[in-house]
Amino acid sequence: MVVVMSFLSPAFLNANNLLNVVRQISFIGIVAMGVTMIIITTGIDLSSGSVIALVSVVVASYAHPGDSLFVAIAIGLGIGALCGFINGAVSAKGKIPPFIATLGMMTAARGLALLYSDGRPIPNLSDSFMFLGKGEIAGIPFPIIVFIVMGIISHLLLSKTKFGKYTYAIGGNEQAARICGINVDRYKIMIYTYAGLLAAIAGMMLTARISVGQPSMGVMFELDAIAAAVIGGTSLAGGVGTIAGTMIGALIIGVLNNGLDLLGVSSYWQQILKGAIIVSAVLIDSRKNKKS
């Protein structure tokens, strides 16, 4: 796709444009890492976009000039982790399908964001907080650095730890995992909590990026995150998926969106193409599962 776009648009390979592509997908990519782990366990998370909105408005109210940056970040991480914990607890302990549990959180978190902010943006953020979304280190935008760091951490968690091995085991065969002595409910709650934490990180950086806490932020983010995971090879049947694949999936979406923007293609057509790519990825995954 990069090669094709470079021929179709001379502006595509511009260094600033490529940095912009990666920066734009950093937010979705970070959310998609948590969604990947959830899908590996045969779950789903529809609440991440609304959690981003809730984190955005609450953190913005604690990130005015003179406020402590660390307090604001801690509050944001706490809200995200709590939302994830509730998703996991309701699903695992309440035996409610993840689709329904996270659908409830999606509605509730969005409502709380609107209630907390009275439906209005919360401006006047401190410069130190806005660095999270606009700052650069050695010429590299801070969101890209966080995207890479969280990608490495998530990859190590999934591939090198007991947490990761149990995640795959639960997705491969939950009943067998229970028989083997794995506390499935506990690990499901941990996975959803981690996903909520990642959504909070993305929410804070997005808030800093646009310089305002916005209760309407994060709309459709959950679907883009699921798309990045699926395009990157995570199986909806569970037990299969990698963080590296998800990061590539997010990049595919970013390159597609940016390239089509440069070519002047309507945003309506972009949505249609994205939908076709998602369906194609699921069809390929389905055929692979049938063969195996």
N, C-alpha and C positions, 0 to 999 in steps of 0.2 A: 504493500500500500504506500509506503514511503517513496519507493522508486517511481511508482505510477504518478503519485501526486507531485513529485519533483519535476516530472515532465509536463504535467498539465498546468502547473502554476509555478513560475520562477520565484515567487515570494515564499514558497513553502519551506525551502531549505535555509532561509534566513535564520541566523542564530537566535535572534530575538523571538521569531515565530516559534521555533522548536522549543525554546524555554517556556514560552507561553502555553504551548500544548501540554507539556509535562506539568506545569503549574496548575492548569485547569483540571487535569485528571487526578491530581494529587488528592483532592478532597473526596472524590468518588472512590478512588483507589484505596484510601485508608478505610473507608466504610466497608468496601467490598472484601477486605481481608477478614473482618469479623463475620460477614455474611458467608464467606467461603467455609469457615469452620462450622457454622450452623448448618449449611446445606450438606456438608460431609456427614453430619449426623442424621440426615434425612429431614431436617427441620427447614424452616423458612423464617425470615424476619421482614415484616412489612412496616415496622415502626421506626426504622432508622431516620427517615426524613423528618418525622415529627419530633423525634428526640433531638435532632439537630436544631429545630426551631425553638424547643423549650430551653435547651442549653444556651442558645443565642440570646434570648431576651433576658434570662436570669443573669447570665454572666455580664451582659452589657450594663446591667444596673449596678454591678459591683466593679466596673472597670473605668470609672470616670477619673479624670486627672486628680491625683492625690490619693487614690485608692491603691491598695496593695495588689500588685500583679499576681503574686503567689496565692493570695486568698481567692481571687477571681478564678484562677486556673483550677484550684482545689475544688471550688464549688461546682465548676463545670464538669470536672471529672467525676465528682460524687453523684451529680444528677444523672449523667450517662450510665455510670455503673449501677445505680439504683434502678433505673428503667430496665436495664438489661437483666438485673437480678430478678425483678418482678416477672419479666417475660419468661425467664428460665424456670422460676418457681411455679408459676401458674401452669406452665406446660408440663413440667416434670412431676411436680407434686399433685397438681390438680387434675392431671391426666387429660388436659384439654389440648386438642391439636394445635401445634405451633402457629398454623395459619390463623386460627381464631384468637389465640392468646395475643399474638403480635398485632392483629387487626384491631383488637380492643385498645392496645397501647397506642397504636397509631392515632386513633380517634381521641383518646384521653389526653395524650401528650400535646397534640395540636390544640385541643380545647384549653388546656392549662396555659399554653404559650399565649393564646389570645386573651385569656382571662388575666394573666399576670401583667401583660403589657397594655391591657384595655384595647387591644387590636391595633396599637400604634407602634411605630418604630421607636427604639430607644437610642438616641444619638450621644454625642459628646464623650467619645472614648479616649482614653489616654494614649499618648504616643507609644509608651512601652507595650501596651496591649496590642496596638495596631501593627507592631513589628511582627507579630505572629503570622499576619497575613500578607504584609507588604514588605517586610524586611528582607535583607540579603546578607549572606555570609560568603565572603570571597567571590562575590558576583553571582552566587547561586541563590535563587529565591528560597526563603525559609520553608515554605510549604513543601518544596521538592525535597529538601533535606529531611524533613519529618517523614515524608512519604517513604523515602529510602530506608531511614532508620527503623520505622515501624514495620516495613517489609522484611527487613533482616530479623527483627525480634520475632515477628509472627512466623516467619519461616523456621527459625530455630525452635520455637515453641511446638510447631506442628510436626517437625521432622526429627527432632533430637531429644524430646522429653517424653516422660510418661504421659503427660497431659495430651500430647499429640497422638501417641500410640493408642490411647484409650478413645480419643476422638474418632480415629479411623475404625477402631473395633466396634464402637457403638453404631456407626454408620453401616458397617459391613453386615453385622447381625446383632441387633440389640439384645435379643434373648440369650444368645451365646455369650455375649459380654457379661450379662448378669450371672450366668451359670459359672463363668470364670472368676467371679468375685469382684467385678468392677462395680463400684457404686455409680450406676448410670445416672441417677437423679442428680447427685452432687456434681458430676462432671458436666452435665447439661447446663446446670445453673452457672457453673464457672464459664462455660463457653459463651452463653448469652450475656453474662456480665462483661466479659472481655469485649464482645461485640458492641455493647453499649458504651464502653470506655472509648473505643475507637470512633464511634459516632460523635462522642463529645469532643474529641480532639479535632475532628473535621469541622464540627459546628463552631468551635472557638476560632479556628483559623479563617473560616468563611466570614464570621462576624467581623473579625479584624480586617479582612480583605475589603469588605464593603463599608467599613467604618460605622456600622449601625447594627443594633440588635433588631432582628426582623422576625415577627411571628409567622410570616408566610414563607420563611426560608426552608429549603430542603424538600420542596414539593417534587415528587418523582425521583428523589435520590435513591429510595429503596429499590426502585425498579432498575435504575442504572447500575446500582451495586450488584444486584442479582444478575443483570446482563453481563457485567464484567466477569463475574465468577463463572457463569455458564460458558461464555465465549472462551474463557481461559481454561476450560476443560473440567470444571467441577461438575460431577454427575448429580443430577437431581434424584437419582436412585440411591445416593449415599455411598460412603466409603471410598470415594475417589475425588481428588482435588489437590492442588498445590497453590501456595501463595505466589510463587513465581508465575504460574499460569494466569492467576487472577490479575497480577500487575500487568502482564502482557495484554490480557483482555481489556483492561482499562485503557491502555495505550492505543489499542485498536479503535476503541470508541472515540478517543481523543483525536487521533489522526483522521478518522473518518469525518468527524464533526468539523474539524479545522479545515481540512481539504475542501469539503463541500462548501464551507463558508467562503473560502477564497475563490471558489469557482462560481459563486453567486447562486448556488442551488437553494431553492426555497426550504425553509425550516420544516415545512409540512412533508416534503419529500425526504428530508433527513430522518424524520420519525418513521416513515414507511420503510426506508432502507435499514434502519436500526432494528425494527421489528422483524424484518426478513432475516437479518443476520442471526438474531436470537433464536428464531424458529429453526433455522438451518443448523445451528450449533446443537440444539436439543435433538433434532432428527439424527444427526451424526452420532451423538452420544447414545441414543436409543438403539441404533443399528449395531454399534460396538458392543453394547450390553447383550444384545440378542446373540451375537456371534460368540461371545465369551461364555 
